[in-house]
């Protein structure tokens, strides 16, 4: 076939694919100016209705009922107090008495067990109410508002992620940006250093704060909140937003700046008894509490201020000065946020909700703790003599303070007990709601009973939004709270919240129509061994007169209601272990005998760390020192408050522990050779108890040995690092950052068997048993 014939065939084939004749072309003009766009066939971006209010939820941490000025305090909180004067104060608003559960209820409108958060988001206990993994069958307030055109921002503490998902690799299904928030900046866990936070994250990425001492988390959180609102306003000037602003204050560590502490020097020398009386007087004068309210008896472990020694008074007053400085700075940062909203014109049409996740914290011993991480959390509460060593530096970056029990009770004036109990001091918290454009009342008190799970239905009620029936492809859990919006305009209306159960760590309570049944378990006892107490809150605001013996039928009635609620809301089975026993679950169970890590690994979070306590173990590293000056951290766990490190300095191999009462520093009796070598630290328990023997080896030869009373180092925030220690030094033997200058091939943790090292192949795959 000739080329001409081939072309003729090809042209014949191409004709059907050519454009049709002009008469059948679509009705489109050749230029954009003359064209009319066709109807849109895609789903448009949601737009909020005109005039929709912004929402700012401010959640403080471990803040007592009486710690705001508007609730009776002498601490300077003018910005929060201004919100109270422009809106409403509630005097009978309750939390779950613990941070993670309260946040779960606040975010979803569910009871905390229904949300899977019967306790902290740390360990999955295997039961629906204690999965410690935020439920996926109920939307958060952010997920509810996103489809209605809201921008959503989360700042600060989250604490809704299971420890196993708090790793750099996720899973991220319960991180803020996967639960309805467009942007997130804050910390994932329950507490962190305010100067060198080890779990600081943006979006789903962990980030390191500056290491030069210039960083202070309360200031940084506010800077970021303002910046994110500014970003939103540049791109979407009319878009309403939801801001979750959850400062780490006033949770331990009470980290403060010296200039803030100086403001309160000497202001607490009169002691907690005087402060409690003064706070109650202010509460009555402002109308917050009834005139017949009395101070609850002193909590167990709290003694009369006048009975203390001079040294105790001096140190105890210092703790409260430091706490007040922390709250003062928090209020000023909230003021900066409010000022920015006034400048942008957003303030008047913003609903402000200010509350605390539980009452003031009595978590440490009666003396308080200058270093909670290395004291109380290893079962060794500090003495006042030990705390006095930190008198001048209390609140600095290298302390980890929490105040004594007496100041916690002052924070909860006039109530008894505190965080982690279902007594009034644990559950009842301040609540301020202000909406300049939407609430006409100014500075009024509301006495209706409500609970933290009522916030979401209140917002939905105000916005005229119905909760969805399905979510994530499943039937959505129905909201269990009720709206409080009626109270905005009806100060004396009967409360619509009639009943509410409480349970935390085996402590139980039930509220019904002004009656409150309470049971407080003592650590080490079983929940059913604690007697019920009964209070009539209409006559006894402070819960001081136990009527259980007088009204046994009412006790039985409310106890029956408690059990009914417990079955309905996934409370069972009750977990009444002590706090320190629960915290032991922080460490992974670690079924593997061999864990292998490399210098390029990111900071290793708790879920990926080998569990060493109570087991024999060996840390073995293959290294190469090209010069005699090469050294640095091989592996370090912890921070300035508590930790341990295995490192080389000045040519010597060192294992060191940073513990308050029994620091360990084991140094080799010879230098580590240059070139390739294998170095190890081995711990062998000495029968029962936490003690044993630590041994250093270089290429199989013992170069140091010493007794070690305990390898438990307490609660640490910076994680474990291989080949470096970047933020604060885990031990005092070096300054951070301290990076290994030679080469580390790998670091093996051999856990659980004395002869494991002999049986382990040098080239075994990463993580193999």
C-alpha positions as CSV (number, residue, x, y, z in Angstrom):
1,X,0.0,0.0,0.0
2,X,1.3,3.4,-0.9
3,X,1.8,6.2,1.6
4,X,-1.0,8.1,-0.1
5,X,-3.4,5.1,0.5
6,X,-2.3,4.8,4.1
7,X,-3.1,8.5,4.8
8,X,-6.5,8.2,3.1
9,X,-7.4,5.3,5.5
10,X,-6.2,7.2,8.6
11,X,-8.2,10.2,7.7
12,X,-11.3,8.1,7.3
13,X,-10.8,6.7,10.8
14,X,-10.3,10.1,12.3
15,X,-13.5,11.7,11.0
16,X,-15.8,10.4,13.8
17,X,-13.5,11.9,16.5
18,X,-13.6,15.3,14.9
19,X,-15.7,18.2,16.3
20,X,-19.3,18.0,15.1
21,X,-20.6,20.6,12.7
22,X,-21.1,24.1,14.0
23,X,-24.9,23.7,14.1
24,X,-24.7,21.0,16.8
25,X,-21.9,22.7,19.0
26,X,-22.8,23.5,22.6
27,X,-24.1,26.9,23.4
28,X,-20.8,28.4,24.6
29,X,-19.4,31.7,23.5
30,X,-15.8,31.9,22.5
31,X,-14.9,34.6,25.1
32,X,-15.4,34.7,28.9
33,X,-16.9,38.1,28.8
34,X,-19.8,36.9,26.8
35,X,-20.3,33.6,28.6
36,X,-22.8,32.6,31.3
37,X,-21.4,30.0,33.7
38,X,-23.5,26.8,34.0
39,X,-25.1,25.9,37.3
40,X,-22.7,24.6,39.9
41,X,-22.7,20.9,40.2
42,X,-20.2,20.6,43.1
43,X,-20.8,20.9,46.9
44,X,-20.0,24.4,48.0
45,X,-18.0,25.4,51.1
46,X,-20.3,25.8,54.1
47,X,-21.1,29.3,55.1
48,X,-22.3,30.4,58.5
49,X,-25.5,32.5,58.7
50,X,-24.9,36.3,59.0
51,X,-24.4,37.3,62.6
52,X,-23.4,33.9,63.9
53,X,-21.4,34.5,67.1
54,X,-17.8,33.4,67.7
55,X,-17.2,31.0,70.6
56,X,-14.2,31.1,72.9
57,X,-14.0,28.3,75.5
58,X,-11.3,29.0,78.1
59,X,-10.5,25.9,80.2
60,X,-8.2,26.4,83.2
61,X,-6.6,23.4,84.9
62,X,-6.7,22.4,88.5
63,X,-8.2,25.8,89.4
64,X,-10.2,26.0,92.6
65,X,-13.8,27.2,93.1
66,X,-12.5,30.4,94.8
67,X,-9.3,31.2,92.8
68,X,-10.7,33.9,90.5
69,X,-11.2,37.3,92.0
70,X,-14.9,37.1,90.9
71,X,-15.2,34.0,93.1
72,X,-13.6,35.5,96.2
73,X,-9.9,35.4,95.6
74,X,-7.3,38.0,96.4
75,X,-5.3,36.9,93.3
76,X,-5.3,39.6,90.6
77,X,-7.5,38.3,87.8
78,X,-9.0,41.6,86.4
79,X,-9.6,40.2,82.8
80,X,-11.5,37.2,83.9
81,X,-13.4,39.3,86.5
82,X,-14.4,41.7,83.7
83,X,-16.0,38.9,81.8
84,X,-17.9,38.0,85.0
85,X,-19.0,41.6,85.4
86,X,-20.2,41.7,81.8
87,X,-22.0,38.3,82.0
88,X,-23.0,35.6,84.4
89,X,-21.4,33.7,87.3
90,X,-22.7,30.2,88.1
91,X,-22.4,29.1,91.7
92,X,-23.4,25.4,91.2
93,X,-21.6,24.2,88.1
94,X,-19.9,20.9,88.3
95,X,-17.1,19.0,86.6
96,X,-16.1,15.3,86.6
97,X,-13.3,16.1,89.2
98,X,-10.5,15.1,86.8
99,X,-9.0,16.8,83.7
100,X,-9.3,14.2,80.8
101,X,-12.9,13.2,81.7
102,X,-14.1,16.8,82.1
103,X,-12.6,17.7,78.7
104,X,-14.3,14.7,77.0
105,X,-17.7,15.8,78.5
106,X,-17.1,19.4,77.6
107,X,-16.2,18.6,74.0
108,X,-19.1,16.2,73.3
109,X,-22.0,16.9,75.7
110,X,-21.7,13.3,76.9
111,X,-21.0,11.9,80.3
112,X,-17.3,11.1,80.5
113,X,-17.7,7.3,80.7
114,X,-20.0,7.4,77.7
115,X,-17.2,9.2,75.9
116,X,-14.8,6.3,76.8
117,X,-12.9,8.5,79.2
118,X,-13.6,7.2,82.7
119,X,-10.1,8.2,83.6
120,X,-7.0,9.7,82.0
121,X,-6.2,9.0,78.3
122,X,-3.3,6.7,79.3
123,X,-4.1,3.0,79.4
124,X,-6.9,1.1,77.7
125,X,-8.5,-0.9,80.4
126,X,-10.6,-3.0,78.0
127,X,-14.1,-1.8,79.1
128,X,-16.2,0.7,77.1
129,X,-16.2,3.4,79.7
130,X,-12.4,3.1,80.2
131,X,-11.0,2.7,76.7
132,X,-9.1,6.0,77.4
133,X,-9.5,6.7,73.8
134,X,-11.9,9.4,72.9
135,X,-15.1,7.9,71.5
136,X,-15.5,8.1,67.7
137,X,-19.3,7.8,67.6
138,X,-20.0,11.2,69.0
139,X,-18.9,14.5,67.3
140,X,-17.0,17.2,69.2
141,X,-18.3,20.7,69.3
142,X,-15.7,21.5,66.6
143,X,-17.1,18.7,64.4
144,X,-20.6,20.0,65.0
145,X,-19.7,23.5,64.0
146,X,-17.5,22.9,60.9
147,X,-20.4,22.0,58.6
148,X,-22.0,25.3,59.6
149,X,-19.1,27.4,58.3
150,X,-17.1,27.9,61.5
151,X,-13.3,28.2,61.6
152,X,-12.0,26.0,64.4
153,X,-8.8,26.5,66.4
154,X,-7.5,24.5,69.4
155,X,-4.8,26.0,71.6
156,X,-3.1,24.5,74.6
157,X,-3.8,21.2,76.5
158,X,-5.7,18.5,74.7
159,X,-5.3,15.3,76.8
160,X,-7.7,13.2,74.7
161,X,-5.2,11.0,73.0
162,X,-4.3,7.5,74.3
163,X,-0.6,7.1,75.2
164,X,-0.2,4.5,72.4
165,X,-1.3,7.2,69.9
166,X,0.8,10.0,71.3
167,X,3.7,9.0,69.2
168,X,5.1,11.0,66.3
169,X,3.7,8.4,64.0
170,X,0.2,8.5,65.4
171,X,-2.5,7.2,65.1
172,X,-3.8,10.7,64.8
173,X,-7.6,9.9,64.9
174,X,-8.1,11.7,68.2
175,X,-5.7,14.5,67.7
176,X,-7.4,17.9,67.5
177,X,-7.0,18.3,63.8
178,X,-8.8,15.0,63.3
179,X,-11.6,15.9,65.7
180,X,-12.9,19.0,63.9
181,X,-10.2,21.6,64.6
182,X,-8.7,23.2,61.5
183,X,-5.5,24.1,63.4
184,X,-3.8,23.1,66.7
185,X,-0.9,24.4,68.7
186,X,-0.3,23.0,72.2
187,X,0.6,19.9,74.1
188,X,-1.0,16.5,73.7
189,X,-0.5,15.1,77.2
190,X,-1.8,16.0,80.7
191,X,1.1,18.2,81.9
192,X,4.3,19.7,80.7
193,X,7.0,22.1,81.5
194,X,6.0,25.7,80.9
195,X,9.6,26.5,79.9
196,X,10.7,23.4,78.0
197,X,7.6,21.5,77.0
198,X,8.5,18.0,75.7
199,X,5.2,17.3,74.0
200,X,4.6,20.6,72.2
201,X,3.0,20.0,68.9
202,X,1.6,22.0,65.9
203,X,-1.0,20.1,63.9
204,X,0.2,16.5,64.2
205,X,3.9,17.3,64.4
206,X,5.9,17.5,67.5
207,X,8.1,20.6,67.7
208,X,10.9,21.7,70.0
209,X,10.7,25.0,71.8
210,X,13.7,27.3,71.8
211,X,16.5,26.0,74.1
212,X,17.8,29.4,75.2
213,X,15.4,30.0,78.1
214,X,13.3,32.6,76.2
215,X,10.2,30.4,75.8
216,X,7.3,30.5,78.2
217,X,4.3,28.4,77.3
218,X,1.5,30.6,78.7
219,X,2.8,33.5,76.6
220,X,3.4,31.3,73.5
221,X,-0.1,29.9,73.6
222,X,-1.7,33.3,73.5
223,X,0.7,34.5,70.8
224,X,-0.3,31.6,68.7
225,X,-4.1,32.0,69.4
226,X,-3.9,35.6,68.3
227,X,-1.9,34.8,65.2
228,X,-4.3,32.0,64.2
229,X,-7.3,34.4,64.6
230,X,-5.5,37.0,62.6
231,X,-4.8,34.5,59.8
232,X,-8.5,33.6,59.8
233,X,-9.5,37.2,59.6
234,X,-7.2,38.0,56.7
235,X,-8.6,35.2,54.5
236,X,-12.2,35.1,55.9
237,X,-13.2,38.5,57.5
238,X,-16.8,37.4,58.2
239,X,-16.2,33.8,59.2
240,X,-17.2,33.0,62.8
241,X,-14.8,30.9,64.8
242,X,-14.6,28.5,67.7
243,X,-11.5,28.8,69.8
244,X,-10.6,26.1,72.4
245,X,-8.1,27.9,74.7
246,X,-6.9,25.4,77.3
247,X,-4.0,26.8,79.2
248,X,-1.8,24.4,81.2
249,X,-2.3,26.7,84.2
250,X,-2.7,26.1,87.1
251,X,-1.7,22.4,86.8
252,X,1.6,21.3,88.2
253,X,4.3,22.2,87.5
254,X,3.6,25.7,88.8
255,X,6.3,27.3,86.6
256,X,6.5,31.1,86.9
257,X,8.6,34.1,86.1
258,X,10.6,35.8,88.9
259,X,8.9,39.2,88.3
260,X,5.5,37.6,88.7
261,X,6.4,35.9,92.0
262,X,7.8,39.1,93.3
263,X,4.4,40.7,93.0
264,X,3.0,38.3,95.7
265,X,5.9,38.3,98.1
266,X,4.6,38.3,101.7
267,X,0.9,38.2,100.7
268,X,0.3,34.8,102.1
269,X,2.2,35.0,105.4
270,X,-1.2,35.1,107.3
271,X,-1.8,31.5,106.1
272,X,-4.6,29.5,104.6
273,X,-7.1,29.8,107.5
274,X,-7.1,33.5,107.2
275,X,-7.3,33.4,103.4
276,X,-10.2,30.9,103.5
277,X,-12.2,33.2,105.9
278,X,-11.5,36.3,103.7
279,X,-12.5,34.5,100.5
280,X,-15.8,33.3,102.0
281,X,-16.6,36.8,103.2
282,X,-16.0,38.2,99.7
283,X,-18.2,35.4,98.2
284,X,-21.0,36.3,100.5
285,X,-20.6,40.0,99.8
286,X,-20.8,39.5,96.1
287,X,-23.8,37.3,96.3
288,X,-22.0,34.2,95.0
289,X,-22.8,32.1,98.0
290,X,-25.7,32.3,100.5
291,X,-25.3,34.2,103.7
292,X,-25.6,31.0,105.7
293,X,-22.7,29.2,104.0
294,X,-19.9,28.1,106.3
295,X,-16.4,26.9,105.8
296,X,-16.1,23.1,105.6
297,X,-13.9,21.4,108.2
298,X,-10.2,21.1,107.3
299,X,-9.4,18.3,105.0
300,X,-7.4,15.3,106.3
301,X,-3.8,16.3,106.4
302,X,-4.5,20.0,106.7
303,X,-3.7,21.5,110.1
304,X,-4.3,24.9,111.6
305,X,-1.9,27.5,110.2
306,X,-1.0,28.7,113.7
307,X,0.2,25.2,114.7
308,X,2.9,25.2,112.0
309,X,6.6,25.8,112.6
310,X,8.2,29.0,111.4
311,X,10.0,27.1,108.6
312,X,6.8,25.5,107.5
313,X,4.9,28.8,107.4
314,X,7.8,30.3,105.4
315,X,7.9,27.6,102.8
316,X,4.1,27.0,102.6
317,X,3.5,30.7,102.0
318,X,6.1,30.6,99.2
319,X,4.2,27.8,97.5
320,X,1.0,29.9,97.4
321,X,2.9,33.1,96.2
322,X,4.2,31.0,93.3
323,X,0.7,29.6,92.5
324,X,-0.8,33.2,92.6
325,X,2.0,34.3,90.2
326,X,1.0,31.5,87.8
327,X,-2.7,32.4,87.8
328,X,-1.9,36.2,87.5
329,X,0.2,35.7,84.4
330,X,-2.6,33.4,83.0
331,X,-5.1,36.2,83.5
332,X,-2.9,38.7,81.7
333,X,-2.5,36.4,78.8
334,X,-6.3,36.0,78.6
335,X,-6.5,39.8,78.7
336,X,-4.2,40.0,75.7
337,X,-6.5,37.6,73.8
338,X,-9.6,39.7,74.8
339,X,-7.9,42.9,73.8
340,X,-7.1,41.5,70.3
341,X,-10.8,40.6,69.9
342,X,-11.8,44.1,70.9
343,X,-9.4,45.5,68.3
344,X,-10.8,43.3,65.5
345,X,-14.4,44.0,66.4
346,X,-15.1,40.4,67.3
347,X,-15.5,40.9,71.0
348,X,-19.1,42.0,71.2
349,X,-20.5,39.0,69.3
350,X,-18.4,36.3,71.0
351,X,-19.7,33.8,73.5
352,X,-17.1,33.5,76.3
353,X,-17.1,30.4,78.5
354,X,-14.6,30.3,81.3
355,X,-14.3,27.3,83.6
356,X,-11.9,24.8,85.2
357,X,-11.6,21.0,84.6
358,X,-11.8,20.2,88.3
359,X,-11.2,21.7,91.7
360,X,-7.9,22.7,93.1
361,X,-5.4,19.8,93.3
362,X,-4.4,18.1,96.5
363,X,-2.5,15.6,94.5
364,X,0.8,15.7,96.5
365,X,1.5,15.4,100.1
366,X,0.5,17.8,102.9
367,X,3.9,19.5,102.7
368,X,3.7,20.3,99.0
369,X,6.4,19.4,96.5
370,X,9.2,21.5,95.0
371,X,9.8,18.6,92.6
372,X,6.7,16.5,92.1
373,X,8.2,14.4,89.4
374,X,11.0,13.0,91.5
375,X,9.2,12.9,94.8
376,X,5.5,12.2,95.1
377,X,5.3,10.3,91.8
378,X,7.9,7.7,92.9
379,X,6.1,7.4,96.3
380,X,8.4,9.5,98.3
381,X,6.7,12.8,99.2
382,X,9.0,15.6,100.1
383,X,9.7,16.9,103.6
384,X,9.6,20.6,104.3
385,X,13.4,20.6,104.9
386,X,13.8,19.2,101.3
387,X,11.5,21.8,99.9
388,X,13.3,24.7,101.7
389,X,16.3,24.0,99.5
390,X,14.2,25.4,96.6
391,X,12.9,28.4,98.4
392,X,14.7,31.0,96.2
393,X,14.2,29.1,93.0
394,X,10.7,27.7,93.4
395,X,8.8,28.1,90.1
396,X,12.0,28.2,88.0
397,X,12.5,25.9,85.0
398,X,14.5,23.4,87.1
399,X,11.7,22.8,89.7
400,X,8.4,21.0,89.4
401,X,6.2,22.5,92.1
402,X,2.8,21.9,93.5
403,X,1.5,23.5,96.7
404,X,0.5,21.8,100.0
405,X,-3.0,20.5,100.8
406,X,-4.0,23.5,102.8
407,X,-3.7,25.9,99.9
408,X,-5.7,23.5,97.7
409,X,-8.5,23.7,100.2
410,X,-8.2,27.5,100.3
411,X,-8.6,27.4,96.5
412,X,-11.8,25.4,96.9
413,X,-13.3,27.8,99.6
414,X,-15.8,27.1,101.2
415,X,-15.9,23.4,100.1
416,X,-14.1,20.3,101.3
417,X,-11.6,18.0,99.5
418,X,-10.4,18.6,95.9
419,X,-9.4,17.1,92.6
420,X,-10.0,13.4,92.2
421,X,-12.8,13.3,94.7
422,X,-16.5,13.7,94.1
423,X,-16.9,16.0,97.1
424,X,-17.7,19.6,96.4
425,X,-14.1,20.7,96.3
426,X,-13.4,18.2,93.5
427,X,-16.5,18.6,91.4
428,X,-17.8,22.1,91.8
429,X,-15.9,24.7,89.7
430,X,-16.4,28.3,88.6
431,X,-18.3,29.0,85.4
432,X,-18.5,32.4,83.7
433,X,-20.5,32.9,80.6
434,X,-20.4,36.3,78.8
435,X,-21.8,37.3,75.4
436,X,-22.0,41.1,75.2
437,X,-24.3,41.2,72.3
438,X,-26.5,38.2,73.3
439,X,-26.8,38.3,77.1
440,X,-28.3,41.4,78.6
441,X,-27.6,40.5,82.2
442,X,-24.5,42.0,83.7
443,X,-22.6,40.7,86.7
444,X,-25.5,38.5,87.9
445,X,-25.2,35.1,89.7
446,X,-27.1,32.0,88.5
447,X,-27.8,29.3,91.1
448,X,-29.3,26.6,88.9
449,X,-27.4,23.3,89.1
450,X,-25.6,22.2,85.9
451,X,-22.8,19.9,84.8
452,X,-20.0,20.2,82.2
453,X,-21.8,18.0,79.7
454,X,-24.4,20.9,79.4
455,X,-22.1,23.2,77.5
456,X,-22.4,21.6,74.1
457,X,-26.2,21.4,74.2
458,X,-26.3,25.1,75.3
459,X,-24.2,26.2,72.3
460,X,-26.3,24.1,69.9
461,X,-29.5,25.7,71.5
462,X,-28.2,29.2,71.0
463,X,-27.1,28.5,67.5
464,X,-30.3,26.6,66.6
465,X,-28.3,23.6,65.5
466,X,-29.6,20.0,65.9
467,X,-27.1,17.3,66.8
468,X,-26.8,14.7,64.0
469,X,-28.4,11.3,64.2
470,X,-25.4,9.6,62.5
471,X,-21.7,10.4,62.7
472,X,-18.7,8.7,61.0
473,X,-21.1,6.3,59.3
474,X,-22.5,5.1,62.6
475,X,-25.5,6.0,64.8
476,X,-24.3,8.9,66.9
477,X,-24.5,8.8,70.7
478,X,-27.3,11.2,71.8
479,X,-26.2,14.2,73.8
480,X,-26.6,13.5,77.5
481,X,-26.4,17.1,78.8
482,X,-29.2,19.7,78.7
483,X,-29.2,23.3,77.6
484,X,-28.4,26.1,80.1
485,X,-29.6,28.8,77.7
486,X,-32.8,29.4,79.6
487,X,-30.8,30.7,82.5
488,X,-29.4,33.6,80.5
489,X,-32.7,35.5,80.9
490,X,-34.3,33.7,83.8
491,X,-32.3,34.2,87.0
492,X,-34.9,32.5,89.3
493,X,-36.2,29.8,86.9
494,X,-36.1,26.3,88.2
495,X,-33.2,24.4,87.0
496,X,-33.9,21.9,84.1
497,X,-31.0,19.7,85.1
498,X,-32.5,17.5,87.8
499,X,-30.0,14.6,88.3
500,X,-26.4,13.8,87.6
501,X,-24.1,10.9,88.6
502,X,-20.3,11.2,89.4
503,X,-17.5,8.6,89.5
504,X,-13.8,9.0,89.5
505,X,-11.3,6.5,90.8
506,X,-14.0,4.7,92.8
507,X,-15.2,7.9,94.4
508,X,-18.9,8.3,93.8
509,X,-21.7,10.8,94.1
510,X,-25.3,11.4,92.9
511,X,-27.2,14.7,92.7
512,X,-31.0,14.8,92.5
513,X,-33.2,17.9,93.1
514,X,-31.0,19.6,95.7
515,X,-29.8,16.4,97.5
516,X,-26.3,15.1,97.1
517,X,-25.1,11.6,98.0
518,X,-21.3,11.3,98.2
519,X,-18.8,8.5,99.0
520,X,-15.1,9.2,99.2
521,X,-12.7,6.2,99.0
522,X,-9.5,6.3,101.0
523,X,-6.5,5.2,98.9
524,X,-5.8,1.5,99.5
525,X,-9.5,0.7,100.3
526,X,-12.3,-0.6,98.1
527,X,-15.0,1.7,96.9
528,X,-17.8,-0.2,98.7
529,X,-16.0,0.2,102.1
530,X,-16.5,4.0,102.0
531,X,-19.8,5.1,103.7
532,X,-22.3,7.3,101.9
533,X,-22.8,10.8,103.1
534,X,-26.0,12.8,102.3
535,X,-26.3,16.6,102.0
536,X,-29.2,18.9,101.4
537,X,-27.6,21.6,99.3
538,X,-30.6,23.9,99.5
539,X,-29.8,24.3,103.2
540,X,-26.1,23.4,103.2
541,X,-24.1,25.0,100.4
542,X,-20.7,23.8,101.6
543,X,-21.7,20.1,102.2
544,X,-20.9,20.2,105.9
545,X,-23.9,18.5,107.6
546,X,-24.1,14.7,106.9
547,X,-27.8,13.7,107.0
548,X,-27.3,10.0,106.0
549,X,-28.3,8.7,109.4
550,X,-31.4,11.0,109.5
551,X,-32.7,10.1,106.0
552,X,-31.7,6.5,105.3
553,X,-34.5,6.1,102.7
554,X,-33.1,9.0,100.7
555,X,-29.7,7.4,100.8
556,X,-31.2,4.1,99.4
557,X,-33.1,6.1,96.8
558,X,-30.1,8.0,95.5
559,X,-27.8,4.9,95.7
560,X,-30.3,3.0,93.5
561,X,-30.2,5.9,91.0
562,X,-26.4,5.9,91.0
563,X,-26.3,2.2,90.1
564,X,-28.9,2.7,87.4
565,X,-26.8,5.5,85.9
566,X,-23.6,3.4,86.3
567,X,-25.2,0.7,84.1
568,X,-26.6,3.1,81.6
569,X,-23.4,5.2,81.1
570,X,-20.7,2.5,81.0
571,X,-19.3,3.2,84.5
572,X,-18.9,-0.5,85.4
573,X,-16.7,-2.2,86.4
574,X,-15.5,0.3,89.0
575,X,-11.7,0.8,89.1
576,X,-10.7,1.8,92.6
577,X,-6.9,1.4,92.4
578,X,-4.8,4.2,93.9
579,X,-3.4,6.9,91.8
580,X,0.2,5.7,91.9
581,X,-0.9,2.2,91.0
582,X,-2.7,3.6,88.0
583,X,0.3,5.7,87.0
584,X,2.4,2.5,86.9
585,X,0.4,1.7,83.8
586,X,2.0,4.7,82.1
587,X,4.9,2.5,81.2
588,X,4.2,0.1,78.3
589,X,3.7,-3.5,79.2
590,X,6.5,-4.4,76.8
591,X,6.1,-8.1,75.7
592,X,9.3,-7.8,73.7
593,X,12.6,-8.8,75.3
594,X,14.7,-6.8,72.9
595,X,14.1,-3.2,71.8
596,X,16.5,-1.6,69.3
597,X,16.9,2.1,68.7
598,X,19.1,4.3,66.4
599,X,20.4,7.9,66.7
600,X,18.1,9.0,63.9
601,X,15.0,8.0,65.8
602,X,12.7,10.8,67.0
603,X,12.2,11.4,70.7
604,X,10.7,8.1,72.0
605,X,7.4,8.6,73.7
606,X,6.2,6.4,76.6
607,X,4.3,3.9,74.6
608,X,7.5,2.9,72.7
609,X,9.8,2.9,75.7
610,X,11.0,-0.4,77.2
611,X,9.5,-1.1,80.6
612,X,12.5,-1.4,82.9
613,X,11.1,-1.1,86.4
614,X,11.0,-4.4,88.3
615,X,13.0,-6.3,85.6
616,X,16.7,-7.1,85.0
617,X,17.8,-5.3,81.9
618,X,20.9,-4.3,79.9
619,X,21.4,-1.3,77.7
620,X,24.1,-2.2,75.1
621,X,25.4,0.2,72.5
622,X,27.8,-0.3,69.6
623,X,29.8,2.8,69.1
624,X,32.8,4.2,67.3
625,X,35.0,7.0,68.7
626,X,37.4,8.3,66.2
627,X,39.0,10.6,68.7
628,X,39.6,10.5,72.4
629,X,37.5,13.7,72.8
630,X,34.4,12.1,71.4
631,X,31.6,11.7,73.9
632,X,28.0,12.7,74.7
633,X,24.7,11.0,75.4
634,X,24.2,7.4,74.3
635,X,20.6,7.3,75.7
636,X,18.8,9.6,78.1
637,X,15.3,9.5,79.6
638,X,13.7,12.4,81.3
639,X,14.2,16.0,82.1
640,X,15.7,18.3,84.7
641,X,13.1,17.2,87.2
642,X,13.7,13.4,87.0
643,X,15.6,11.1,84.7
644,X,18.6,9.0,83.9
645,X,21.3,8.9,81.3
646,X,24.0,6.6,79.9
647,X,26.8,8.7,78.4
648,X,30.5,9.3,77.8
649,X,32.2,12.4,79.2
650,X,35.9,13.1,79.4
651,X,36.5,9.6,77.9
652,X,34.7,7.9,80.9
653,X,31.6,5.7,80.6
654,X,28.9,6.9,83.0
655,X,25.4,5.9,84.2
656,X,23.6,8.5,86.2
657,X,20.2,8.9,87.8
658,X,18.5,12.1,88.7
659,X,16.5,11.4,91.8
660,X,15.7,13.7,94.7
661,X,16.8,11.5,97.6
662,X,19.2,8.9,96.2
663,X,21.0,10.2,93.1
664,X,23.3,7.7,91.4
665,X,26.5,8.4,89.4
666,X,28.4,5.3,88.4
667,X,31.7,6.0,86.5
668,X,33.9,3.6,84.8
669,X,37.4,3.0,86.2
670,X,39.0,3.3,82.8
671,X,38.5,5.2,79.6
672,X,36.5,4.0,76.7
673,X,38.9,3.1,73.8
674,X,38.9,4.9,70.5
675,X,37.6,3.0,67.5
676,X,34.8,0.5,67.7
677,X,33.6,-0.8,71.0
678,X,30.6,-2.1,72.8
679,X,29.5,-0.4,76.0
680,X,26.7,-1.5,78.3
681,X,24.9,-0.8,81.6
682,X,23.2,-3.7,83.3
683,X,20.8,-3.7,86.2
684,X,20.1,-6.8,88.2
685,X,17.4,-6.7,90.9
686,X,18.4,-7.9,94.3
687,X,15.4,-10.2,95.0
688,X,12.3,-8.4,96.2
689,X,12.0,-4.6,96.2
690,X,13.1,-2.0,93.7
691,X,16.8,-2.1,94.4
692,X,19.7,-4.0,92.8
693,X,23.1,-3.7,91.3
694,X,24.2,-1.6,88.4
695,X,27.2,-2.7,86.3
696,X,29.2,-0.9,83.6
697,X,31.0,-2.9,80.9
698,X,33.3,-2.0,78.0
699,X,33.8,-4.8,75.5
700,X,32.6,-7.3,78.0
701,X,34.9,-6.3,80.8
702,X,33.4,-4.9,84.0
703,X,34.6,-1.3,84.6
704,X,32.2,-0.3,87.4
705,X,29.7,-1.6,89.8
706,X,27.5,-0.1,92.5
707,X,24.3,-0.7,94.4
708,X,21.2,1.2,93.2
709,X,18.3,1.6,95.6
710,X,15.7,2.0,92.9
711,X,15.6,2.6,89.1
712,X,12.2,4.3,89.2
713,X,12.8,8.0,88.4
714,X,9.3,9.5,88.4
715,X,7.1,11.3,85.9
716,X,9.1,12.7,83.0
717,X,7.9,14.9,80.2
718,X,10.7,15.0,77.6
719,X,10.7,11.3,76.6
720,X,13.7,9.2,75.7
721,X,16.4,10.2,73.2
722,X,19.2,8.3,71.5
723,X,22.5,9.9,70.9
724,X,21.4,13.2,72.3
725,X,19.7,15.1,75.1
726,X,18.2,18.3,73.7
727,X,16.0,20.3,76.0
728,X,16.9,20.0,79.7
729,X,19.5,17.7,81.0
730,X,18.1,14.5,82.4
731,X,20.9,14.4,84.9
732,X,23.2,17.0,86.5
733,X,26.4,15.5,85.1
734,X,26.2,17.5,81.9
735,X,24.5,20.5,80.3
736,X,22.0,20.2,77.5
737,X,22.1,19.9,74.6
738,X,24.6,17.1,74.8
739,X,24.9,15.2,71.6
740,X,27.2,12.2,70.9
741,X,30.1,13.3,68.7
742,X,31.2,9.9,67.7
743,X,29.1,7.3,65.9
744,X,26.4,5.1,67.4
745,X,25.4,2.2,65.3
746,X,22.5,1.0,67.5
747,X,21.4,0.8,71.1
748,X,19.8,-2.4,72.3
749,X,17.6,-2.7,75.4
750,X,17.6,-6.3,76.6
751,X,14.8,-6.7,79.1
752,X,13.6,-9.5,81.4
753,X,16.1,-12.3,81.4
754,X,19.6,-12.5,83.0
755,X,21.1,-14.5,80.1
756,X,19.4,-12.6,77.3
757,X,22.5,-10.9,76.1
758,X,24.3,-14.2,75.6
759,X,21.3,-15.5,73.6
760,X,20.8,-12.4,71.5
761,X,22.3,-12.3,68.0
762,X,24.3,-9.1,67.4
763,X,22.6,-8.6,64.1
764,X,19.0,-9.3,65.1
765,X,16.4,-7.3,63.3
766,X,15.0,-4.1,64.8
767,X,12.5,-5.0,67.5
768,X,12.8,-8.7,67.2
769,X,12.5,-10.9,70.3
